[in-house]
């Protein structure tokens, strides 16, 4: 499988920094209470100084959404949505230990983290502009078609695994109890993204090793080296 961002996305968003993690051996019975608590505490501390909209990581995604013709207060990147809920409710619902871990890490760093069940991806996965005829399945099972030129995660069968870039993943490739092999994508656009994405990618990989005893493969992509192949 190859993961990459399309060349015109790199051209339009030259500050993009993607981090990638692939691993096998995920189970639904791991305990991630300790890292979830630590990441959540870090997020809470950051939110004492400013609301999520004031974080540079979120501001960069708001600018990107505006550039894509989306109202950033209507369509939020995943990390902003999580931070907003966390600020209001004080915690996030538990879903699956891997999702709980990645959501908490996203809170702490303010950076969107997407997690995909590899068994549900056909062929390669590319972040690209949509043609508009791709199929996207919601968490309720409804099928939608992205707007032309909307940024999507698309596989070789033209199935969209995320809409509006970092706004909403598909229920089709969401992690479930039977998930074993996963692809985790971290994406930053802010000034310190090169260092922050590398740190977040490394932190998640370390927690995967500790809590699932797996050997994750990781990479931080660049415009000069834009592909992850396994």
C-alpha positions as CSV (number, residue, x, y, z in Angstrom):
1,X,0.0,0.0,0.0
2,X,1.2,3.5,-0.8
3,X,0.0,6.6,1.1
4,X,0.6,10.1,-0.3
5,X,-0.7,13.6,-0.8
6,X,-1.3,14.7,-4.4
7,X,1.2,17.1,-5.9
8,X,-1.3,19.9,-6.3
9,X,-2.1,19.8,-2.6
10,X,1.6,20.2,-1.8
11,X,1.6,23.2,-4.2
12,X,-1.4,24.8,-2.7
13,X,-0.4,24.0,0.9
14,X,3.4,24.1,1.0
15,X,3.6,24.2,4.8
16,X,1.9,20.8,5.1
17,X,3.7,18.3,7.3
18,X,2.2,14.7,7.4
19,X,3.3,12.1,9.8
20,X,2.5,8.4,9.2
21,X,2.3,5.3,11.4
22,X,1.5,1.8,10.2
23,X,1.2,-1.1,12.5
24,X,-0.2,-4.6,12.8
25,X,-1.5,-6.3,15.9
26,X,-4.0,-3.9,17.3
27,X,-6.6,-5.3,19.7
28,X,-9.5,-3.8,21.5
29,X,-8.6,-4.9,25.0
30,X,-5.5,-2.7,25.8
31,X,-5.6,-0.3,28.7
32,X,-4.5,3.3,27.8
33,X,-5.7,5.1,30.9
34,X,-2.2,6.4,31.7
35,X,-1.4,8.1,28.4
36,X,-5.0,9.3,27.9
37,X,-4.8,11.0,31.3
38,X,-1.4,12.5,30.6
39,X,-2.4,13.8,27.2
40,X,-5.7,15.2,28.5
41,X,-3.9,17.0,31.4
42,X,-1.6,18.6,28.8
43,X,-4.5,19.7,26.8
44,X,-6.3,21.1,29.8
45,X,-3.3,23.2,30.7
46,X,-3.0,24.7,27.2
47,X,-6.7,25.6,27.3
48,X,-6.2,27.6,30.5
49,X,-4.3,30.1,28.5
50,X,-6.5,30.2,25.4
51,X,-9.5,28.6,23.8
52,X,-8.9,26.1,21.0
53,X,-9.5,28.8,18.4
54,X,-6.4,30.6,19.7
55,X,-4.0,27.7,19.2
56,X,-1.6,28.1,16.3
57,X,-2.2,24.6,15.2
58,X,-6.0,25.2,14.9
59,X,-5.5,28.7,13.4
60,X,-3.5,27.2,10.6
61,X,-6.2,24.7,9.8
62,X,-8.8,27.5,9.9
63,X,-6.8,29.4,7.3
64,X,-6.6,26.2,5.2
65,X,-10.4,25.6,5.4
66,X,-11.0,29.2,4.4
67,X,-8.7,28.8,1.4
68,X,-10.8,25.7,0.4
69,X,-13.9,27.8,0.5
70,X,-15.2,26.4,3.7
71,X,-16.5,28.4,6.7
72,X,-14.0,27.4,9.5
73,X,-16.6,27.8,12.2
74,X,-19.0,25.5,10.3
75,X,-16.5,22.9,9.3
76,X,-13.8,22.4,11.9
77,X,-10.6,20.2,11.7
78,X,-10.8,17.1,13.9
79,X,-8.5,18.4,16.6
80,X,-10.5,21.7,17.0
81,X,-13.7,19.7,17.3
82,X,-12.2,17.4,20.0
83,X,-10.7,20.3,21.9
84,X,-14.0,22.2,21.8
85,X,-15.9,19.2,23.2
86,X,-13.1,18.6,25.8
87,X,-13.2,22.2,27.0
88,X,-17.0,22.1,27.4
89,X,-17.4,18.6,28.9
90,X,-14.0,18.0,30.6
91,X,-13.5,14.6,28.9
92,X,-14.1,12.7,25.7
93,X,-16.2,9.5,25.4
94,X,-14.3,6.3,25.3
95,X,-14.7,4.5,21.9
96,X,-11.8,2.0,21.4
97,X,-8.4,2.1,23.2
98,X,-6.5,3.1,20.0
99,X,-9.0,5.8,19.2
100,X,-9.0,7.0,22.8
101,X,-5.2,7.2,22.7
102,X,-5.1,9.1,19.4
103,X,-7.9,11.5,20.4
104,X,-6.1,12.3,23.6
105,X,-2.8,12.9,21.8
106,X,-4.6,15.1,19.3
107,X,-6.0,17.2,22.2
108,X,-2.5,17.6,23.7
109,X,-0.9,18.7,20.4
110,X,-3.8,20.4,18.8
111,X,-3.1,18.5,15.6
112,X,-5.6,16.3,13.7
113,X,-5.0,12.5,13.9
114,X,-6.8,10.2,11.6
115,X,-6.9,6.4,12.2
116,X,-7.9,4.0,9.4
117,X,-8.6,0.3,9.4
118,X,-6.2,-0.9,6.6
119,X,-8.4,-4.0,5.8
120,X,-11.1,-1.6,4.6
121,X,-8.8,0.4,2.2
122,X,-8.6,-1.0,-1.3
123,X,-5.1,-0.5,-2.9
124,X,-3.4,2.8,-2.2
125,X,-4.6,5.8,-0.2
126,X,-4.2,9.4,-1.5
127,X,-5.2,12.8,-0.1
128,X,-6.4,14.7,-3.2
129,X,-9.0,16.9,-4.6
130,X,-12.2,15.1,-5.3
131,X,-13.8,14.7,-8.8
132,X,-17.2,14.6,-7.1
133,X,-18.3,11.0,-8.0
134,X,-16.4,9.2,-5.2
135,X,-18.4,7.4,-2.6
136,X,-18.2,8.3,1.1
137,X,-20.0,6.3,3.7
138,X,-21.2,8.0,6.9
139,X,-21.1,6.4,10.4
140,X,-24.9,5.8,10.0
141,X,-24.3,3.9,6.7
142,X,-25.6,6.6,4.3
143,X,-23.6,7.2,1.1
144,X,-22.6,10.7,0.1
145,X,-20.6,12.2,-2.7
146,X,-18.0,14.8,-2.0
147,X,-18.2,18.2,-3.7
148,X,-15.9,18.6,-6.7
149,X,-12.4,19.9,-5.6
150,X,-13.1,19.0,-2.0
151,X,-10.1,17.5,-0.3
152,X,-10.6,13.8,0.4
153,X,-8.7,10.6,1.4
154,X,-9.4,8.3,-1.6
155,X,-8.4,4.7,-2.3
156,X,-8.0,3.0,-5.7
157,X,-11.7,2.1,-5.9
158,X,-12.6,5.8,-5.6
159,X,-14.0,5.3,-2.1
160,X,-13.5,8.4,0.1
161,X,-12.3,7.6,3.6
162,X,-12.5,11.2,4.8
163,X,-14.2,14.4,3.6
164,X,-13.1,18.0,3.8
165,X,-9.6,16.9,4.5
166,X,-9.3,16.7,8.4
167,X,-13.0,17.5,9.0
168,X,-14.7,14.1,9.0
169,X,-13.6,10.4,8.5
170,X,-15.8,7.7,7.0
171,X,-17.5,5.1,9.1
172,X,-16.5,2.5,6.5
173,X,-12.8,2.4,7.5
174,X,-13.3,3.4,11.2
175,X,-11.5,1.3,13.8
176,X,-13.7,-1.4,15.4
177,X,-13.2,-4.3,17.7
178,X,-12.1,-6.5,14.9
179,X,-9.5,-4.1,13.6
180,X,-5.9,-5.4,13.6
181,X,-3.9,-3.4,11.1
182,X,-4.1,0.4,11.1
183,X,-2.7,3.5,9.3
184,X,-2.5,6.6,11.5
185,X,-2.1,10.0,9.7
186,X,-1.0,13.1,11.5
187,X,-1.1,16.4,9.6
188,X,0.1,19.9,10.6
189,X,0.2,23.2,8.8
190,X,1.5,25.6,11.5
191,X,4.9,27.2,11.7
192,X,6.4,24.6,14.1
193,X,4.7,21.6,12.4
194,X,7.9,19.9,11.3
195,X,9.0,19.5,14.9
196,X,5.6,19.0,16.4
197,X,4.4,16.4,13.9
198,X,7.6,14.4,14.4
199,X,7.2,14.6,18.2
200,X,3.5,13.5,18.1
201,X,4.3,10.7,15.6
202,X,7.0,9.5,17.9
203,X,4.9,9.7,21.0
204,X,2.1,7.7,19.5
205,X,4.5,5.1,18.2
206,X,6.0,4.8,21.6
207,X,2.6,4.2,23.2
208,X,1.8,1.6,20.6
209,X,4.9,-0.3,21.5
210,X,4.1,-0.1,25.2
211,X,0.4,-1.0,25.2
212,X,0.2,-3.4,22.2
213,X,3.8,-4.7,22.0
214,X,3.9,-4.0,18.3
215,X,6.6,-2.7,16.0
216,X,5.1,0.4,14.2
217,X,6.6,1.8,11.0
218,X,6.8,5.6,11.0
219,X,7.7,8.4,8.7
220,X,7.4,12.2,8.4
221,X,6.7,13.1,4.8
222,X,7.9,16.1,2.8
223,X,7.2,17.6,-0.6
224,X,10.5,16.1,-1.7
225,X,9.7,12.7,-0.2
226,X,5.9,12.6,-0.2
227,X,5.2,8.8,-0.1
228,X,4.9,6.2,2.5
229,X,5.1,2.6,1.1
230,X,4.9,-0.6,3.0
